[in-house]
C-alpha cells in the first residue's frame, strides 16, 4: 500500500499581514522546514511540495530530501488549486494521498504514521482523518478512488465536501494531542505554536 503526501506551501498568508507565515522562524528554522522534516521522517512513498507565492524563498529553505516541487500557477485562486496540482503529479502506483498543510508544524511523524496505519488497515479504501476533542483535524488521507472527484472541484471546500459526502466511508482517529487542530494563520497562532518548541 503506497501512500504519498502533498505539502501545501503556495498561499500568500493574508492574515499574517506582510509576512509569509511559512518563513517565520521557530527555533531558528523556517516553519515550512519543520513541516517538511516531519513528513520526511514518516517515510512515505512520495512527497510533493506545491509552491506558489514567494516560491524561490520557499525553495531555499526546504530540506534537500524534498525533491519533487511543483509550482501552482493558480496559487492565488485558493487552496484547492494546490491540492489539484499535487494530486495531478502523483505516481500512478500511489494508493492514497495525505494532504499536509504547510502551516501546521506541530503535526508529528508519529501522527502521520498512525493515519497511514489506519489507511492500510482499511485496505486503502477509507478516508482517514484525526479527531481532537470532537473536532475534525488535519492531515486527511484520501484513497486513490477519490482522486478523479477531487480533481473536478473548484473553490476551497472541495476536500471537505468529499469528506462530508462519503462520511460512511471515512475513519476518524481520536488523538490526545491538539497538534492536528493548530495551524498558523496569524500572529497569535505563531506565538502559541512557538511555545510548543521551548
LUMMAR-520470 format. One line per field, with one value per residue: residue number from 0; residue in one letter; chain; z, y, x of N, C-alpha, C in turn. Coordinates in pm, whole numbers, m for minus. Each point is the difference from the previous one (the first is absolute). Layout:
N
nr = (NUM	...)
rest = (a	...)
kette = (A	...)
nz = (Z	...)
ny = (Y	...)
nx = (X	...)
caz = (Z	...)
cay = (Y	...)
cax = (X	...)
cz = (Z	...)
cy = (Y	...)
cx = (X	...)
***
This chain:
198
nr = (0	1	2	3	4	5	6	7	8	9	10	11	12	13	14	15	16	17	18	19	20	21	22	23	24	25	26	27	28	29	30	31	32	33	34	35	36	37	38	39	40	41	42	43	44	45	46	47	48	49	50	51	52	53	54	55	56	57	58	59	60	61	62	63	64	65	66	67	68	69	70	71	72	73	74	75	76	77	78	79	80	81	82	83	84	85	86	87	88	89	90	91	92	93	94	95	96	97	98	99	100	101	102	103	104	105	106	107	108	109	110	111	112	113	114	115	116	117	118	119	120	121	122	123	124	125	126	127	128	129	130	131	132	133	134	135	136	137	138	139	140	141	142	143	144	145	146	147	148	149	150	151	152	153	154	155	156	157	158	159	160	161	162	163	164	165	166	167	168	169	170	171	172	173	174	175	176	177	178	179	180	181	182	183	184	185	186	187	188	189	190	191	192	193	194	195	196	197)
rest = (x	x	x	x	x	x	x	x	x	x	x	x	x	x	x	x	x	x	x	x	x	x	x	x	x	x	x	x	x	x	x	x	x	x	x	x	x	x	x	x	x	x	x	x	x	x	x	x	x	x	x	x	x	x	x	x	x	x	x	x	x	x	x	x	x	x	x	x	x	x	x	x	x	x	x	x	x	x	x	x	x	x	x	x	x	x	x	x	x	x	x	x	x	x	x	x	x	x	x	x	x	x	x	x	x	x	x	x	x	x	x	x	x	x	x	x	x	x	x	x	x	x	x	x	x	x	x	x	x	x	x	x	x	x	x	x	x	x	x	x	x	x	x	x	x	x	x	x	x	x	x	x	x	x	x	x	x	x	x	x	x	x	x	x	x	x	x	x	x	x	x	x	x	x	x	x	x	x	x	x	x	x	x	x	x	x	x	x	x	x	x	x	x	x	x	x	x	x)
kette = (A	A	A	A	A	A	A	A	A	A	A	A	A	A	A	A	A	A	A	A	A	A	A	A	A	A	A	A	A	A	A	A	A	A	A	A	A	A	A	A	A	A	A	A	A	A	A	A	A	A	A	A	A	A	A	A	A	A	A	A	A	A	A	A	A	A	A	A	A	A	A	A	A	A	A	A	A	A	A	A	A	A	A	A	A	A	A	A	A	A	A	A	A	A	A	A	A	A	A	A	A	A	A	A	A	A	A	A	A	A	A	A	A	A	A	A	A	A	A	A	A	A	A	A	A	A	A	A	A	A	A	A	A	A	A	A	A	A	A	A	A	A	A	A	A	A	A	A	A	A	A	A	A	A	A	A	A	A	A	A	A	A	A	A	A	A	A	A	A	A	A	A	A	A	A	A	A	A	A	A	A	A	A	A	A	A	A	A	A	A	A	A	A	A	A	A	A	A)
nz = (0	m106	94	m64	3	9	0	59	m90	m50	116	8	90	m57	89	m58	m70	16	96	m53	48	m121	m3	83	86	18	109	m64	m6	m133	22	m129	43	112	m72	m87	102	53	m118	m17	129	m54	m84	m62	m90	20	m13	m14	m21	26	m86	34	97	m44	m112	m50	82	m35	m126	41	64	m103	72	m21	104	5	m84	44	m69	16	m101	85	m130	61	66	m71	m57	101	119	m49	m54	123	57	m94	18	130	3	m82	97	53	46	m108	68	18	122	56	36	80	25	m10	96	m82	61	m1	58	69	m124	82	m20	132	m4	m87	76	101	m70	m30	127	39	m85	37	127	m64	m31	50	69	123	7	35	116	61	125	38	112	m77	m20	m122	m17	m12	m86	m125	9	m130	m10	m78	46	92	m51	m87	110	71	m109	22	129	19	28	125	m31	m107	72	58	m121	m45	102	m15	m128	38	86	m73	m79	119	41	111	8	120	11	85	m116	38	m27	m4	95	16	m64	m91	39	128	45	47	m115	m60	86	m26	m129	4	81	m102	m53	112)
ny = (m119	78	76	103	105	86	71	70	64	26	5	108	m76	21	m93	m20	79	65	m90	m78	m50	m52	127	9	49	m128	42	116	m68	17	46	32	36	44	55	41	38	41	51	50	33	28	29	95	m45	114	103	71	100	63	71	129	64	93	m65	96	81	m59	m3	118	m16	m62	m111	m42	m69	124	m101	m2	108	28	84	58	4	m74	16	110	m115	m19	m56	m6	113	17	m36	65	103	m21	m22	104	14	m70	m89	m77	m41	128	m51	98	112	35	84	54	71	88	38	m133	72	m4	m19	m104	m54	m8	120	41	m65	58	112	m15	m35	96	79	m54	15	113	m52	121	m29	28	108	47	38	93	m34	125	m57	m98	52	5	m72	34	m75	m5	m131	18	m105	m77	m77	89	m34	m79	m30	m17	m59	m31	6	102	112	35	m44	m22	m4	112	42	m47	54	107	m3	m35	60	m74	60	61	7	36	37	m40	123	m14	21	128	m68	m82	93	2	107	53	62	29	120	0	m56	91	92	m43	m12	120	13	m71	89	53)
nx = (85	m6	56	m57	80	m99	112	m96	74	m120	m66	m75	m60	m115	m37	118	m76	116	m18	93	m113	15	39	m103	88	25	62	2	m113	m8	m120	11	117	m57	m98	91	74	m114	m29	121	m10	m118	98	m65	m86	m60	80	m110	81	m113	72	13	m65	85	m25	75	m65	m114	38	39	m115	m56	m12	124	m47	m50	m6	m125	30	m128	14	m82	m22	m93	114	m18	m36	83	m19	m124	45	48	m114	m66	84	m10	m130	1	88	m99	86	m3	107	m30	m23	70	m61	98	m98	120	m56	55	m113	21	96	m114	m43	0	119	m6	m54	89	89	m63	m10	127	21	m81	65	115	m41	m35	119	30	m111	43	m78	118	m52	75	m29	m14	m41	m39	120	m52	110	126	65	m47	m27	22	m83	70	m98	42	117	m68	m70	110	48	m126	38	m81	65	m23	m121	73	112	m43	m37	114	65	m76	26	123	m79	m84	89	m14	125	m61	127	m40	50	99	61	10	111	m106	m13	134	m46	78	m111	28	31	m124	m38	74	m37	m121	26	58	m102	m46	81	m48)
caz = (0	m13	42	m34	71	m70	95	m60	39	m110	32	23	143	6	139	73	m38	m108	19	m49	123	m17	17	138	66	126	37	m109	m122	m58	33	m105	11	106	m57	m94	76	62	m107	m43	105	m10	m107	m93	m129	m89	64	m94	59	m97	29	m74	47	45	m22	9	142	58	m48	65	140	22	1	m131	m25	m77	m136	m94	26	m115	12	m30	m69	44	146	55	m12	113	40	m81	m120	40	19	m135	m58	63	m40	m144	m18	72	m80	m29	93	132	41	78	15	124	m28	112	m9	26	119	120	37	115	m47	17	m85	67	m35	m142	m6	53	m106	m105	46	m12	m144	m45	60	m73	m135	m90	m53	82	33	140	53	146	81	132	79	m88	m113	m111	m22	m117	m143	m42	m105	m99	m87	m144	m70	6	m72	m112	49	56	m111	m66	88	m3	130	107	88	m73	80	109	m59	m25	131	46	m92	22	145	32	m39	57	134	86	99	115	51	124	m22	m77	m118	m125	m16	18	m117	22	m89	39	97	124	m27	m9	136	66	m50	48	138	m3	m35	104)
cay = (119	116	126	121	123	128	109	123	112	96	115	132	36	130	39	26	133	1	m110	m134	m81	m122	35	44	m89	m69	m54	33	m72	44	m87	m100	m99	m93	m82	m94	m98	m96	m86	m85	m99	m102	m92	m33	m51	115	129	113	131	92	137	102	131	5	m136	m6	6	m129	m105	17	m45	m137	m100	m55	m127	31	20	22	127	37	139	20	128	61	0	110	m35	m81	m123	m115	m6	m64	m142	m56	m3	m110	m130	m17	m40	m124	m117	m83	m113	51	m46	103	125	73	144	65	146	52	87	m81	m61	m89	m135	m84	m118	m107	16	m37	m146	m55	13	m93	m136	m16	m6	m134	m96	8	m52	114	36	99	131	m5	133	2	73	44	53	5	92	m61	66	m30	m21	m97	m94	m33	m112	27	m4	133	100	63	94	115	78	75	105	139	64	m48	m98	m127	m119	m7	m49	m143	m65	m1	m84	m141	m21	m142	m69	71	m42	105	m57	90	23	79	120	105	33	m17	111	127	51	132	95	140	20	m71	m142	m16	1	m119	m115	11	m49	m146	m35	49)
cax = (m85	90	m61	74	m37	3	21	m51	86	m14	m85	59	m2	m67	m32	124	49	100	95	m33	2	80	141	22	95	m25	132	92	m37	m127	m112	m21	108	m40	m107	62	79	m92	m53	112	23	m105	44	m107	49	25	m30	m5	m25	m59	40	m75	42	141	51	147	37	m39	91	131	3	m51	108	39	m73	m123	53	m110	m68	m83	m47	m141	m16	m127	3	m82	m142	m44	70	m41	84	126	m31	m13	135	73	m57	27	140	30	34	m117	m12	m37	m133	m67	74	m26	15	68	m2	135	5	m29	128	m11	m34	119	14	m74	m142	m11	10	m126	m99	43	m32	m145	m29	38	m92	m127	25	19	m131	m71	56	42	29	14	m97	46	m112	m118	23	71	128	81	m24	m100	43	m102	34	14	m128	m63	81	m70	m101	73	55	m108	m53	45	m16	87	m64	m12	31	m99	m124	16	0	m140	m78	32	15	m15	122	114	40	53	91	9	135	3	81	m67	81	m75	m96	70	72	60	m66	26	108	m32	27	146	56	m53	77	139	7	13	138	91)
cz = (0	31	m34	90	m96	107	m68	52	m102	36	38	146	24	144	84	m37	m114	8	m65	119	m12	20	141	74	131	36	m117	m130	m57	26	m103	3	105	m50	m92	72	63	m103	m47	99	m6	m113	m90	m137	m103	77	m107	80	m110	42	m83	39	57	m10	17	145	70	m38	66	138	21	m6	m139	m34	m71	m142	m106	41	m127	23	m41	m60	42	151	62	m7	108	17	m90	m125	32	22	m136	m66	56	m48	m147	m26	79	m97	m14	101	143	32	79	16	130	m25	126	m19	44	123	128	46	120	m41	1	m100	57	m35	m146	m14	54	m108	m115	36	m13	m146	m54	54	m69	m141	m101	m56	74	8	150	47	152	66	133	72	m88	m116	m108	m29	m134	47	m27	m112	m92	m86	m148	m71	2	m78	m116	44	58	m112	m71	79	m25	140	107	89	m63	86	118	m53	m24	131	55	m83	29	148	38	m36	51	145	75	112	115	53	124	m16	m85	m127	m129	m24	11	m128	27	m99	30	107	130	m15	3	139	81	m40	49	141	8	m21	104	74)
cy = (124	129	116	114	118	108	131	120	113	130	127	44	136	46	27	138	m9	m116	m128	m95	m123	25	53	m103	m57	m72	9	m78	58	m105	m112	m107	m106	m95	m107	m108	m107	m97	m96	m114	m114	m100	m48	m35	109	126	108	127	92	142	97	137	m8	m136	m11	0	m132	m108	8	m65	m142	m100	m58	m129	22	30	11	125	40	141	8	139	73	12	107	m28	m99	m133	m119	m13	m67	m151	m70	m10	m118	m135	m29	m52	m126	m112	m89	m112	43	m39	104	121	69	147	70	151	55	85	m76	m75	m95	m143	m85	m115	m114	6	m38	m152	m69	3	m96	m143	m27	m11	m139	m105	m1	m57	110	53	114	134	m3	140	m6	80	37	67	30	100	m71	78	m34	m69	m108	m86	m29	m117	41	9	136	106	64	103	126	92	86	121	137	60	m70	m108	m139	m123	m15	m56	m151	m77	m9	m94	m148	m29	m148	m81	75	m43	119	m62	99	8	88	130	101	38	m1	110	137	38	144	100	145	6	m77	m150	m28	m6	m122	m124	4	m55	m152	m43	47	m115)
cx = (89	m76	93	m45	7	11	m41	79	m7	m71	74	2	m66	m22	124	57	99	98	m51	12	88	149	30	86	m53	129	98	m27	m128	m108	m17	110	m35	m109	59	78	m88	m58	108	22	m103	26	m114	58	25	m37	5	m26	m53	33	m83	54	143	69	151	47	m33	101	137	7	m52	116	26	m73	m133	44	m110	m76	m75	m52	m147	m20	m128	m8	m91	m150	m44	71	m32	86	134	m20	m8	136	79	m49	27	141	39	36	m122	m19	m36	m144	m78	89	m40	32	52	m4	136	13	m33	126	m7	m36	126	2	m82	m150	m24	3	m125	m108	31	m40	m151	m42	31	m95	m136	13	17	m131	m69	73	33	36	12	m111	66	m116	m122	13	79	128	62	128	m105	58	m118	46	m1	m135	m72	78	m76	m103	64	46	m106	m46	61	m20	82	m60	m12	20	m95	m131	7	m3	m143	m87	20	29	m4	123	123	21	57	81	17	143	m6	76	m75	75	m80	m103	66	74	44	m58	38	109	m26	28	150	63	m47	82	144	17	17	145	101	65)
***
